[in-house]
Amino acid sequence: MPEDNELDLLKRRRMLELRRRLLEQQDKSRDAETKSSETKDPETMLKEVLIDRADEVWEAARNQYPQVAEQVGKAIIQAKQSGKLRERITGEQLLWLFERIGIHVHLQTHIRIIESGEIKSIAQKLKED
């Protein structure tokens, strides 16, 4: 009977030690994430959040509305750091965000035609016909 108690006590001590080590590792990883996010410049942090064609939308917004784009960028970074923003932002989502706050970002569009393995603009295609 006393051996069972000693064995249980040893198991509990071992479990507590393992739990303590796990918590220390988690704290270290959180600290490392916080330090790495603090050392990055805001532009780099923002580029990590944007995917697909969001870079194009961001550049167009920054060129057309620099002050508003800066504020939106700061808000996106803060949301990412606080954990409110868990997913990355696509071009469509970013364009919708600017539209939602009343900023109409104009994007340059090009229509191209692939014909016989060549990419042609509409103007080139019309000249040929």
N, C-alpha and C positions, 0 to 999 in steps of 0.2 A: 503494500500500500504506500509506504513512504517513497518508494522508487517511482511510483506513478505520479505522485505530487511533484517530485523533483524533475521528472521528465516533462510534465506540463509546464512547470516553471521555466525550464530551459527553452521549450518551444515558444512560450510567450515572449521571453527575452529576445530570442532570435527574430520573431515576427516584428517586435517593436524596433529592433535595430534595422531590419530591412525597410520598414516603413519610414524610419527617420532618414535613411540614405536616399530613398525615393523622393521624399519631400525636399531634401537638399538639392538633388539633381534638378527637380522642377524649378526651384527658386533660382538656381544658377542659369537655367535656360531662359527663364523670364527676364532675368537681369541682362543676359546677353542680347536678347531681342530688343529690349528697351534701349540699351546702349547703341546697338547697330542702327536702330531707327532714329536715334537722336543725332548720330554722326552723319547721316545721309542728308544731302541737300533736298529741299522740297521738290525740285523739279525731277530728281531721280525717283523719289518716293511716288510722285504722281505717275511717272512713266510705268512703274511697276503695277499700278492699279489699272491702267488703260490697256485694253486689248483690241484686236481687230483694227478697225479704221478709226478708233477713238483718237489716235495720235493726230490724224488729219483734222478732225473736228476741233481738237484742242488747239492746234496751231492756227486754224482759221479764226477761232474765237479770240485767241490771244492777239492776233494781228488786228482784228476788227474792234474788239472791246478789251483793251489791256487791263483796265482797272477791275472790271467785273470778272474777267477770267481769273485774275489773281485771287480775288475773294472766293470764287467758286473752287479754285484749286486748294486754297487753305482749308475750306470746309470739307472737301473730299479727303484731304490728308488727316484732318482731325477725326473724321468719321472712321477712317481706317485704323488709326491709332487707338481709338477708344473701343474698337470692336463692333461698332454699329454697322460698318460696311464689311461684309464677309466675302463678297464675290467681287470679281473684277468688272470693270465697266466697259461696255462695248460702245462703238461709235453711235449707234442708234440711241442707246440710253443717254449718252452724253448730250447728243443733239436734242433729245426730248427734254432733258434737264434745263438746258439753256432756253428752249422754247417755253417751258413751264414758268420760268422766272421773267419771261417777257423779252428775252434777247433772241433776235432772229439772226442766226449765224448763216451766212451765205457760203455755200460750198461750190467750188468750180466742178462742173460735171463734163465728162467727155463721153460721147457715144462713138464706139468703134465697131467696125465690122470685120470679121475674120472671113477672108475669101481666098481659097487656094493656099492656105497656110500663111497668108499675109494679113497683117492688121492694117486696116485703112480707116481713116476718119470719114465721116459722112461727106465732107466737102470733096475729098479725093474720089469717093465713090460717085458722087453726082457729076464730077468733071469727066469721069470715064464714060458715063452713059450718055 
